[in-house]
Amino acid sequence: DRSIKRPVSFVQTNIIGTFNLLEAAKMILSIGGKFHVFHHISTDEVYGSLGPEGYFTEETPYRPNSPYSASKASSDHLVRAYHETYGLPTTISNCSNNYGPYQFPEKLIPLVILNGLEGKPLPVYGDGKNIRDWLYVNDHCEAIAEVMENGRRGETYNIGGHAEMENIAIVEMICDLLDELSPSGYSRRTLITFVQDRPGHDRRYAIDFSKLKRERGWSPKESFASGLRKTVLWYLENRAWSERIISGEYQNWIQENYEQR
């Protein structure tokens, strides 16, 4: 959503920011410094939207549909080019939707959890039938470590959670978990509110991570049901963290420290 409202921030961060990091890495190599790997974390959004069948593979052509995914696609190409042109040891991973502790409240899962706790409407874009593949954050971190340590340089690896879900099904699962773990006297499902779909909202993403499984033996350990329960419990036990984020306290801290530098 933020890339639709302010795309320039994503161009600066994802394109110019990645370029600057690549240049710094190239400089280390040019003076004979030791350099293990430049790992670039990307997204399945660079591939565009899938039909009702099939999966994204590392060979899927890029078709980004939002300023965010276009900026990530650009940074992917830069990383690949620096490997081919300058011999920089790189790896790229394109992951599916992450979820878990510490995710900012603007994202679907924490937004629904926090709104549900406060009895606020639970906004669902369009008809709620958009499908995403969900990846628990700990599984993602383990996959990244595996790629950085043992992945072939210059290669791209898809990382998925093997957990395709419609948005509306996720919202309903969260409602049921909240009713179980933090009863309110009414069903949270009554808070579900369908809102106008957002521009460039891809219909379906699904990741084929068989390359990473074949080469490195990686598979996600967390099922969506178990990961979602852990996530809801974490937000229930860490309300103070969420309140600091929502209040903007962290933004003030960042601004103060940035100005000091």
C-alpha positions as MATLAB code, in Angstrom:
seq = 'DRSIKRPVSFVQTNIIGTFNLLEAAKMILSIGGKFHVFHHISTDEVYGSLGPEGYFTEETPYRPNSPYSASKASSDHLVRAYHETYGLPTTISNCSNNYGPYQFPEKLIPLVILNGLEGKPLPVYGDGKNIRDWLYVNDHCEAIAEVMENGRRGETYNIGGHAEMENIAIVEMICDLLDELSPSGYSRRTLITFVQDRPGHDRRYAIDFSKLKRERGWSPKESFASGLRKTVLWYLENRAWSERIISGEYQNWIQENYEQR';
ca = [
       0.000    0.000    0.000;
       2.740    2.476    0.867;
       4.402    1.996   -2.516;
       1.168    3.061   -4.206;
       0.926    6.236   -2.126;
       4.636    7.099   -2.229;
       6.560    5.140   -4.879;
       9.622    7.412   -4.708;
      10.578    5.978   -1.301;
      10.734    2.492   -2.788;
      12.752    3.617   -5.796;
      15.262    5.236   -3.436;
      15.451    2.259   -1.071;
      15.179   -0.742   -3.354;
      16.937    0.543   -6.466;
      19.368    3.271   -5.383;
      19.935    1.618   -1.996;
      20.792   -1.752   -3.551;
      23.054   -0.045   -6.098;
      24.968    1.708   -3.313;
      25.459   -1.559   -1.420;
      26.639   -3.317   -4.571;
      29.137   -0.543   -5.229;
      30.464   -0.858   -1.671;
      30.846   -4.622   -2.098;
      32.592   -4.148   -5.440;
      35.031   -1.720   -3.825;
      35.951   -4.306   -1.175;
      36.776   -6.790   -3.923;
      38.764   -4.200   -5.905;
      41.175   -3.620   -3.015;
      41.651   -7.322   -2.404;
      39.384   -7.570    0.607;
      37.697  -10.802    1.639;
      34.058  -11.016    0.667;
      31.898  -14.079    1.334;
      28.612  -13.301   -0.395;
      26.208  -10.494   -1.257;
      22.773  -11.946   -0.552;
      19.754  -10.097   -1.902;
      16.297  -10.843   -0.481;
      13.531  -10.310   -3.013;
       9.872  -11.237   -3.378;
       7.553  -13.424   -5.430;
       5.741  -10.236   -6.454;
       8.333   -9.622   -9.183;
       6.746  -12.465  -11.179;
       3.325  -10.802  -11.391;
       0.065  -12.687  -11.033;
      -0.606  -16.409  -11.497;
      -3.722  -18.023  -12.880;
      -5.630  -20.644  -10.908;
      -2.927  -23.258  -11.576;
       0.860  -23.430  -11.711;
       3.704  -22.043   -9.612;
       6.445  -19.454   -9.840;
       9.838  -20.984  -10.545;
      13.260  -19.376  -10.843;
      12.697  -19.340  -14.625;
       9.370  -17.465  -14.519;
       9.579  -14.186  -16.509;
       9.306  -10.995  -14.494;
       6.015   -9.070  -14.746;
       5.794   -6.704  -11.731;
       2.454   -4.931  -11.343;
       3.063   -2.377   -8.569;
       5.732    0.247   -7.837;
       6.993   -1.951   -5.005;
       7.417   -5.085   -7.102;
       8.884   -3.092   -9.991;
      11.524   -1.618   -7.686;
      12.344   -5.074   -6.328;
      12.599   -6.484   -9.856;
      15.051   -3.722  -10.734;
      17.229   -4.497   -7.721;
      17.192   -8.207   -8.615;
      18.537   -7.364  -12.064;
      21.234   -5.131  -10.603;
      22.465   -7.908   -8.314;
      22.582  -10.391  -11.171;
      24.403   -7.877  -13.373;
      27.073   -7.227  -10.738;
      27.733  -10.960  -10.534;
      28.020  -11.323  -14.292;
      29.924   -8.078  -14.920;
      32.216   -7.758  -11.909;
      32.342  -11.294  -10.558;
      30.707  -10.302   -7.281;
      29.722  -13.460   -5.346;
      25.938  -13.083   -5.078;
      22.828  -15.062   -4.268;
      19.202  -13.972   -4.624;
      16.137  -15.376   -2.897;
      12.544  -14.663   -3.898;
      10.192  -15.451   -1.045;
       6.455  -15.717   -0.545;
       4.479  -13.701    2.024;
       6.147  -13.676    5.440;
       4.291  -13.675    8.756;
       5.179  -14.036   12.409;
       6.371  -11.931   15.371;
       7.375   -8.282   14.954;
       5.564   -7.744   11.639;
       4.370   -4.173   11.215;
       0.629   -3.655   11.812;
      -0.021   -2.460    8.246;
       0.277   -6.073    7.011;
      -2.783   -8.329    6.765;
      -2.185  -10.755    9.634;
      -1.102   -8.313   12.385;
      -3.706   -5.781   11.238;
      -6.506   -8.314   11.616;
      -5.172   -9.514   14.979;
      -4.900   -6.018   16.458;
      -8.177   -4.731   15.011;
      -9.928   -7.878   16.189;
      -8.664   -7.375   19.722;
     -10.044   -3.834   19.742;
     -13.354   -4.691   18.075;
     -12.539   -2.617   14.991;
     -13.571   -3.500   11.415;
     -11.433   -6.124    9.690;
     -10.900   -4.786    6.154;
     -10.633   -7.320    3.334;
      -9.798   -6.154   -0.181;
     -12.220   -6.976   -3.009;
     -13.906  -10.348   -2.663;
     -11.203  -11.749   -0.375;
     -10.319  -14.477   -2.862;
      -6.777  -13.287   -3.570;
      -4.382  -16.146   -2.829;
      -0.930  -15.933   -1.272;
       1.622  -18.538   -0.231;
       2.548  -17.922    3.429;
       6.002  -18.445    4.940;
       6.679  -18.364    8.685;
       9.517  -15.958    9.441;
      11.736  -18.510   11.246;
      11.539  -20.859    8.258;
      12.500  -17.979    5.991;
      15.515  -17.082    8.133;
      16.768  -20.670    8.073;
      16.399  -20.776    4.293;
      18.327  -17.508    3.896;
      21.167  -18.830    6.053;
      21.309  -22.009    3.982;
      21.451  -20.080    0.698;
      24.106  -17.667    1.975;
      26.343  -20.433    3.278;
      25.876  -23.112    0.669;
      23.947  -21.729   -2.300;
      25.656  -21.570   -5.698;
      26.965  -18.090   -6.424;
      25.101  -16.189   -9.104;
      21.983  -18.294   -8.560;
      18.426  -17.412   -7.549;
      16.429  -19.556   -5.113;
      12.691  -19.394   -4.519;
      11.579  -19.796   -0.885;
       7.961  -20.728   -0.192;
       5.882  -21.950    2.702;
       3.780  -24.531    0.858;
       0.738  -22.804    2.341;
      -1.599  -21.282   -0.233;
      -4.516  -19.487    1.391;
      -7.263  -17.122    0.329;
      -7.177  -13.842    2.239;
     -10.710  -14.307    3.530;
      -9.847  -17.780    4.895;
      -6.884  -16.303    6.795;
      -9.039  -13.563    8.297;
     -11.614  -16.121    9.416;
      -8.898  -18.319   10.971;
      -7.569  -15.344   12.936;
     -11.084  -14.477   14.102;
     -11.585  -18.009   15.397;
      -8.205  -18.011   17.161;
      -8.956  -14.685   18.826;
     -12.349  -15.968   19.957;
     -10.591  -18.971   21.493;
      -7.572  -17.237   23.038;
      -9.106  -13.858   23.936;
     -12.908  -14.236   24.147;
     -14.967  -11.106   23.689;
     -18.533  -12.355   23.963;
     -19.173  -12.141   20.217;
     -17.748  -13.685   17.072;
     -14.925  -11.628   15.526;
     -16.155  -12.791   12.120;
     -18.927  -10.203   12.430;
     -16.215   -7.515   12.144;
     -15.178   -8.584    8.626;
     -15.706   -5.703    6.190;
     -15.100   -5.944    2.442;
     -13.489   -2.803    0.994;
     -12.569   -1.600   -2.490;
      -9.734   -3.599   -4.012;
      -6.362   -1.869   -4.217;
      -4.718   -1.026   -7.574;
      -2.328   -3.616   -8.993;
      -3.543   -6.297   -6.576;
      -2.295   -9.582   -8.057;
      -4.781  -12.441   -7.867;
      -2.569  -15.362   -6.910;
       1.026  -16.109   -5.901;
       2.408  -19.603   -5.367;
       6.068  -20.585   -5.029;
       7.825  -23.695   -6.310;
      10.815  -24.073   -3.967;
      11.896  -27.473   -5.326;
      15.301  -26.102   -6.438;
      16.230  -25.181   -2.858;
      14.822  -28.470   -1.566;
      16.686  -30.463   -4.209;
      20.044  -28.723   -3.803;
      20.073  -28.001   -0.066;
      17.365  -30.213    1.425;
      15.382  -27.247    2.801;
      11.648  -27.367    3.492;
       9.512  -25.250    5.826;
       9.066  -26.748    9.280;
       5.987  -24.740   10.288;
       2.516  -25.480    8.964;
       0.292  -22.453    8.416;
      -2.026  -23.502   11.240;
       0.785  -23.888   13.780;
       2.586  -20.744   12.627;
      -0.564  -18.662   12.745;
      -1.355  -19.800   16.293;
       2.182  -18.878   17.392;
       1.791  -15.490   15.717;
      -1.552  -14.680   17.359;
      -0.170  -15.705   20.755;
       2.885  -13.481   20.252;
       0.752  -10.419   19.524;
      -1.461  -11.173   22.504;
       1.612  -11.312   24.751;
       3.329   -8.248   23.248;
       0.636   -5.595   23.092;
       3.074   -2.920   24.334;
       5.279   -3.387   21.263;
       2.313   -3.033   18.910;
       1.075    0.053   20.722;
       4.478    1.748   20.338;
       4.424    1.058   16.602;
       0.847    2.225   16.108;
       1.375    5.386   18.182;
       4.286    6.433   15.980;
       6.780    6.378   18.857;
       9.241    4.374   16.754;
       8.952    6.940   13.938;
       9.859    9.747   16.334;
      12.864    7.743   17.576;
      14.083    7.133   14.032;
      13.673   10.793   13.107;
      15.543   11.992   16.205;
      18.437    9.611   15.638;
      18.575   10.390   11.918;
      18.792   14.126   12.622;
      21.629   13.542   15.121;
      23.635   11.847   12.382;
];
